[in-house]
Amino acid sequence: MEDIYVKKYWEEEDVLFYLHFRGHEAVRQIEIIDGEVKKMNLDNPVVGDSMLYDQSFEDLDLAQNDFISEREFEAIWAS
């Protein structure tokens, strides 16, 4: 299964999302809201009022520049 990494800013809610998909299922997610960082994964899918993305990968409106490297995702995940 292919790993896909996405960085997406949601302007309406002023949230920066980092998503790690394995195949078309989100397996890890980082949300940055007002400097607060929330990390979710399959073992811990809910943090406060945030939840691991549970929709289809195809439902995201992604542009080419929304895709990031594994290295970039892992740097944020480790911080």
N, CA, C and O atoms as a GROMACS GRO file, in nm:
protein
  316
    1MET      N    1   0.082  -0.118   0.000
    1MET     CA    2   0.000   0.000   0.000
    1MET      C    3   0.087   0.125   0.000
    1MET      O    4   0.188   0.133   0.070
    2GLU      N    5   0.047   0.220  -0.078
    2GLU     CA    6   0.124   0.343  -0.092
    2GLU      C    7   0.096   0.439   0.024
    2GLU      O    8  -0.018   0.455   0.066
    3ASP      N    9   0.201   0.503   0.073
    3ASP     CA   10   0.188   0.608   0.173
    3ASP      C   11   0.184   0.742   0.102
    3ASP      O   12   0.266   0.770   0.015
    4ILE      N   13   0.086   0.824   0.141
    4ILE     CA   14   0.067   0.956   0.082
    4ILE      C   15   0.065   1.057   0.195
    4ILE      O   16   0.003   1.034   0.299
    5TYR      N   17   0.133   1.169   0.175
    5TYR     CA   18   0.142   1.273   0.278
    5TYR      C   19   0.088   1.404   0.222
    5TYR      O   20   0.120   1.443   0.110
    6VAL      N   21   0.004   1.470   0.302
    6VAL     CA   22  -0.066   1.589   0.257
    6VAL      C   23  -0.053   1.699   0.362
    6VAL      O   24  -0.058   1.673   0.482
    7LYS      N   25  -0.038   1.821   0.314
    7LYS     CA   26  -0.041   1.940   0.400
    7LYS      C   27  -0.149   2.030   0.340
    7LYS      O   28  -0.139   2.071   0.225
    8LYS      N   29  -0.251   2.061   0.420
    8LYS     CA   30  -0.364   2.138   0.367
    8LYS      C   31  -0.410   2.241   0.469
    8LYS      O   32  -0.430   2.209   0.586
    9TYR      N   33  -0.426   2.365   0.425
    9TYR     CA   34  -0.476   2.472   0.510
    9TYR      C   35  -0.625   2.487   0.486
    9TYR      O   36  -0.669   2.500   0.371
   10TRP      N   37  -0.703   2.486   0.594
   10TRP     CA   38  -0.848   2.503   0.585
   10TRP      C   39  -0.878   2.645   0.632
   10TRP      O   40  -0.882   2.673   0.751
   11GLU      N   41  -0.899   2.732   0.536
   11GLU     CA   42  -0.914   2.875   0.563
   11GLU      C   43  -1.036   2.906   0.651
   11GLU      O   44  -1.027   2.991   0.739
   12GLU      N   45  -1.148   2.839   0.628
   12GLU     CA   46  -1.271   2.867   0.702
   12GLU      C   47  -1.253   2.853   0.852
   12GLU      O   48  -1.312   2.928   0.930
   13GLU      N   49  -1.172   2.756   0.894
   13GLU     CA   50  -1.152   2.731   1.037
   13GLU      C   51  -1.012   2.771   1.085
   13GLU      O   52  -0.979   2.754   1.202
   14ASP      N   53  -0.929   2.823   0.995
   14ASP     CA   54  -0.792   2.864   1.026
   14ASP      C   55  -0.713   2.748   1.089
   14ASP      O   56  -0.652   2.763   1.195
   15VAL      N   57  -0.716   2.633   1.021
   15VAL     CA   58  -0.650   2.512   1.068
   15VAL      C   59  -0.554   2.462   0.960
   15VAL      O   60  -0.588   2.457   0.842
   16LEU      N   61  -0.434   2.426   1.003
   16LEU     CA   62  -0.338   2.362   0.913
   16LEU      C   63  -0.337   2.213   0.944
   16LEU      O   64  -0.311   2.173   1.058
   17PHE      N   65  -0.365   2.132   0.843
   17PHE     CA   66  -0.370   1.986   0.858
   17PHE      C   67  -0.250   1.922   0.790
   17PHE      O   68  -0.209   1.963   0.682
   18TYR      N   69  -0.194   1.823   0.855
   18TYR     CA   70  -0.098   1.732   0.795
   18TYR      C   71  -0.162   1.594   0.805
   18TYR      O   72  -0.203   1.552   0.913
   19LEU      N   73  -0.171   1.524   0.692
   19LEU     CA   74  -0.235   1.393   0.690
   19LEU      C   75  -0.142   1.290   0.630
   19LEU      O   76  -0.072   1.316   0.532
   20HIS      N   77  -0.141   1.172   0.690
   20HIS     CA   78  -0.066   1.057   0.638
   20HIS      C   79  -0.170   0.952   0.601
   20HIS      O   80  -0.242   0.902   0.688
   21PHE      N   81  -0.176   0.920   0.474
   21PHE     CA   82  -0.266   0.816   0.425
   21PHE      C   83  -0.186   0.692   0.392
   21PHE      O   84  -0.076   0.701   0.336
   22ARG      N   85  -0.240   0.578   0.425
   22ARG     CA   86  -0.187   0.450   0.379
   22ARG      C   87  -0.295   0.394   0.289
   22ARG      O   88  -0.404   0.360   0.333
   23GLY      N   89  -0.262   0.387   0.161
   23GLY     CA   90  -0.367   0.361   0.064
   23GLY      C   91  -0.456   0.484   0.064
   23GLY      O   92  -0.408   0.595   0.042
   24HIS      N   93  -0.583   0.464   0.087
   24HIS     CA   94  -0.675   0.579   0.089
   24HIS      C   95  -0.734   0.601   0.227
   24HIS      O   96  -0.835   0.670   0.240
   25GLU      N   97  -0.672   0.543   0.330
   25GLU     CA   98  -0.718   0.560   0.468
   25GLU      C   99  -0.620   0.647   0.546
   25GLU      O  100  -0.499   0.623   0.543
   26ALA      N  101  -0.673   0.748   0.615
   26ALA     CA  102  -0.588   0.831   0.701
   26ALA      C  103  -0.543   0.748   0.820
   26ALA      O  104  -0.625   0.687   0.888
   27VAL      N  105  -0.412   0.744   0.845
   27VAL     CA  106  -0.358   0.668   0.958
   27VAL      C  107  -0.297   0.759   1.064
   27VAL      O  108  -0.284   0.720   1.180
   28ARG      N  109  -0.259   0.881   1.023
   28ARG     CA  110  -0.208   0.980   1.119
   28ARG      C  111  -0.250   1.119   1.072
   28ARG      O  112  -0.264   1.145   0.952
   29GLN      N  113  -0.267   1.207   1.168
   29GLN     CA  114  -0.309   1.344   1.136
   29GLN      C  115  -0.253   1.440   1.240
   29GLN      O  116  -0.248   1.409   1.359
   30ILE      N  117  -0.212   1.555   1.193
   30ILE     CA  118  -0.167   1.663   1.280
   30ILE      C  119  -0.254   1.784   1.246
   30ILE      O  120  -0.273   1.816   1.129
   31GLU      N  121  -0.305   1.852   1.349
   31GLU     CA  122  -0.378   1.977   1.331
   31GLU      C  123  -0.304   2.085   1.408
   31GLU      O  124  -0.264   2.065   1.523
   32ILE      N  125  -0.287   2.198   1.345
   32ILE     CA  126  -0.227   2.313   1.413
   32ILE      C  127  -0.328   2.427   1.408
   32ILE      O  128  -0.362   2.478   1.302
   33ILE      N  129  -0.376   2.464   1.528
   33ILE     CA  130  -0.478   2.568   1.542
   33ILE      C  131  -0.426   2.669   1.644
   33ILE      O  132  -0.403   2.634   1.760
   34ASP      N  133  -0.407   2.793   1.602
   34ASP     CA  134  -0.358   2.898   1.693
   34ASP      C  135  -0.234   2.853   1.770
   34ASP      O  136  -0.222   2.881   1.889
   35GLY      N  137  -0.144   2.784   1.704
   35GLY     CA  138  -0.020   2.739   1.767
   35GLY      C  139  -0.033   2.611   1.848
   35GLY      O  140   0.069   2.556   1.890
   36GLU      N  141  -0.156   2.563   1.871
   36GLU     CA  142  -0.177   2.437   1.944
   36GLU      C  143  -0.167   2.321   1.845
   36GLU      O  144  -0.230   2.323   1.739
   37VAL      N  145  -0.089   2.220   1.880
   37VAL     CA  146  -0.068   2.105   1.793
   37VAL      C  147  -0.142   1.985   1.851
   37VAL      O  148  -0.126   1.951   1.968
   38LYS      N  149  -0.224   1.921   1.767
   38LYS     CA  150  -0.296   1.800   1.806
   38LYS      C  151  -0.254   1.689   1.711
   38LYS      O  152  -0.252   1.709   1.589
   39LYS      N  153  -0.221   1.573   1.767
   39LYS     CA  154  -0.179   1.459   1.686
   39LYS      C  155  -0.273   1.342   1.710
   39LYS      O  156  -0.298   1.304   1.824
   40MET      N  157  -0.324   1.286   1.601
   40MET     CA  158  -0.414   1.172   1.608
   40MET      C  159  -0.361   1.059   1.521
   40MET      O  160  -0.292   1.083   1.422
   41ASN      N  161  -0.394   0.936   1.559
   41ASN     CA  162  -0.359   0.820   1.478
   41ASN      C  163  -0.465   0.713   1.499
   41ASN      O  164  -0.564   0.736   1.569
   42LEU      N  165  -0.446   0.597   1.439
   42LEU     CA  166  -0.547   0.492   1.450
   42LEU      C  167  -0.567   0.445   1.593
   42LEU      O  168  -0.678   0.407   1.631
   43ASP      N  169  -0.460   0.446   1.674
   43ASP     CA  170  -0.471   0.405   1.814
   43ASP      C  171  -0.530   0.513   1.903
   43ASP      O  172  -0.585   0.483   2.009
   44ASN      N  173  -0.521   0.638   1.861
   44ASN     CA  174  -0.569   0.752   1.939
   44ASN      C  175  -0.638   0.849   1.842
   44ASN      O  176  -0.584   0.955   1.812
   45PRO      N  177  -0.759   0.812   1.793
   45PRO     CA  178  -0.821   0.889   1.685
   45PRO      C  179  -0.890   1.019   1.728
   45PRO      O  180  -0.926   1.100   1.642
   46VAL      N  181  -0.908   1.041   1.858
   46VAL     CA  182  -0.977   1.161   1.905
   46VAL      C  183  -0.890   1.232   2.008
   46VAL      O  184  -0.843   1.171   2.105
   47VAL      N  185  -0.869   1.362   1.986
   47VAL     CA  186  -0.796   1.446   2.081
   47VAL      C  187  -0.879   1.572   2.101
   47VAL      O  188  -0.893   1.653   2.009
   48GLY      N  189  -0.935   1.588   2.220
   48GLY     CA  190  -1.023   1.702   2.245
   48GLY      C  191  -1.141   1.698   2.150
   48GLY      O  192  -1.214   1.598   2.145
   49ASP      N  193  -1.160   1.806   2.077
   49ASP     CA  194  -1.271   1.811   1.981
   49ASP      C  195  -1.225   1.778   1.838
   49ASP      O  196  -1.299   1.802   1.743
   50SER      N  197  -1.106   1.725   1.823
   50SER     CA  198  -1.052   1.688   1.692
   50SER      C  199  -1.055   1.537   1.674
   50SER      O  200  -1.039   1.461   1.769
   51MET      N  201  -1.076   1.495   1.548
   51MET     CA  202  -1.086   1.352   1.518
   51MET      C  203  -1.008   1.320   1.391
   51MET      O  204  -1.004   1.400   1.298
   52LEU      N  205  -0.946   1.203   1.390
   52LEU     CA  206  -0.874   1.156   1.272
   52LEU      C  207  -0.968   1.154   1.151
   52LEU      O  208  -1.082   1.107   1.161
   53TYR      N  209  -0.921   1.206   1.039
   53TYR     CA  210  -0.999   1.212   0.916
   53TYR      C  211  -1.052   1.074   0.881
   53TYR      O  212  -0.975   0.978   0.869
   54ASP      N  213  -1.184   1.064   0.865
   54ASP     CA  214  -1.245   0.932   0.841
   54ASP      C  215  -1.321   0.924   0.709
   54ASP      O  216  -1.399   0.831   0.688
   55GLN      N  217  -1.298   1.019   0.622
   55GLN     CA  218  -1.362   1.018   0.492
   55GLN      C  219  -1.265   0.960   0.388
   55GLN      O  220  -1.151   0.928   0.419
   56SER      N  221  -1.314   0.947   0.268
   56SER     CA  222  -1.232   0.893   0.160
   56SER      C  223  -1.126   0.994   0.115
   56SER      O  224  -1.152   1.115   0.113
   57PHE      N  225  -1.010   0.945   0.080
   57PHE     CA  226  -0.903   1.027   0.024
   57PHE      C  227  -0.955   1.107  -0.096
   57PHE      O  228  -0.918   1.224  -0.113
   58GLU      N  229  -1.038   1.045  -0.177
   58GLU     CA  230  -1.090   1.109  -0.298
   58GLU      C  231  -1.180   1.228  -0.267
   58GLU      O  232  -1.202   1.313  -0.354
   59ASP      N  233  -1.234   1.236  -0.145
   59ASP     CA  234  -1.321   1.347  -0.108
   59ASP      C  235  -1.246   1.478  -0.086
   59ASP      O  236  -1.306   1.585  -0.085
   60LEU      N  237  -1.115   1.470  -0.068
   60LEU     CA  238  -1.034   1.591  -0.047
   60LEU      C  239  -1.012   1.662  -0.180
   60LEU      O  240  -0.986   1.598  -0.282
   61ASP      N  241  -1.022   1.792  -0.178
   61ASP     CA  242  -0.996   1.874  -0.296
   61ASP      C  243  -0.849   1.915  -0.291
   61ASP      O  244  -0.815   2.020  -0.238
   62LEU      N  245  -0.763   1.831  -0.348
   62LEU     CA  246  -0.619   1.851  -0.335
   62LEU      C  247  -0.558   1.904  -0.464
   62LEU      O  248  -0.595   1.864  -0.574
   63ALA      N  249  -0.463   1.995  -0.447
   63ALA     CA  250  -0.382   2.045  -0.558
   63ALA      C  251  -0.245   1.978  -0.550
   63ALA      O  252  -0.210   1.921  -0.446
   64GLN      N  253  -0.170   1.985  -0.656
   64GLN     CA  254  -0.038   1.922  -0.658
   64GLN      C  255   0.051   1.970  -0.544
   64GLN      O  256   0.128   1.892  -0.487
   65ASN      N  257   0.041   2.099  -0.509
   65ASN     CA  258   0.127   2.153  -0.403
   65ASN      C  259   0.081   2.115  -0.263
   65ASN      O  260   0.147   2.153  -0.166
   66ASP      N  261  -0.030   2.042  -0.249
   66ASP     CA  262  -0.075   1.993  -0.118
   66ASP      C  263  -0.001   1.866  -0.077
   66ASP      O  264  -0.004   1.828   0.040
   67PHE      N  265   0.065   1.800  -0.170
   67PHE     CA  266   0.137   1.677  -0.141
   67PHE      C  267   0.277   1.711  -0.090
   67PHE      O  268   0.346   1.795  -0.148
   68ILE      N  269   0.317   1.646   0.019
   68ILE     CA  270   0.447   1.672   0.080
   68ILE      C  271   0.524   1.540   0.092
   68ILE      O  272   0.471   1.432   0.066
   69SER      N  273   0.648   1.552   0.130
   69SER     CA  274   0.732   1.433   0.145
   69SER      C  275   0.710   1.368   0.282
   69SER      O  276   0.660   1.430   0.375
   70GLU      N  277   0.747   1.242   0.290
   70GLU     CA  278   0.745   1.172   0.418
   70GLU      C  279   0.833   1.245   0.519
   70GLU      O  280   0.797   1.258   0.636
   71ARG      N  281   0.946   1.291   0.474
   71ARG     CA  282   1.040   1.361   0.562
   71ARG      C  283   0.977   1.485   0.626
   71ARG      O  284   0.993   1.509   0.745
   72GLU      N  285   0.906   1.564   0.545
   72GLU     CA  286   0.841   1.684   0.598
   72GLU      C  287   0.735   1.647   0.702
   72GLU      O  288   0.726   1.709   0.808
   73PHE      N  289   0.654   1.545   0.671
   73PHE     CA  290   0.552   1.502   0.766
   73PHE      C  291   0.616   1.454   0.896
   73PHE      O  292   0.575   1.494   1.004
   74GLU      N  293   0.717   1.369   0.885
   74GLU     CA  294   0.781   1.311   1.003
   74GLU      C  295   0.847   1.418   1.091
   74GLU      O  296   0.850   1.404   1.213
   75ALA      N  297   0.899   1.523   1.029
   75ALA     CA  298   0.960   1.631   1.107
   75ALA      C  299   0.856   1.700   1.195
   75ALA      O  300   0.884   1.733   1.310
   76ILE      N  301   0.737   1.721   1.142
   76ILE     CA  302   0.630   1.783   1.221
   76ILE      C  303   0.578   1.684   1.325
   76ILE      O  304   0.554   1.722   1.439
   77TRP      N  305   0.562   1.558   1.287
   77TRP     CA  306   0.512   1.455   1.379
   77TRP      C  307   0.605   1.441   1.500
   77TRP      O  308   0.558   1.423   1.612
   78ALA      N  309   0.734   1.448   1.477
   78ALA     CA  310   0.833   1.429   1.584
   78ALA      C  311   0.847   1.551   1.674
   78ALA      O  312   0.900   1.541   1.785
   79SER      N  313   0.801   1.666   1.628
   79SER     CA  314   0.820   1.789   1.708
   79SER      C  315   0.718   1.802   1.819
   79SER      O  316   0.721   1.900   1.894
   0.00000   0.00000   0.00000
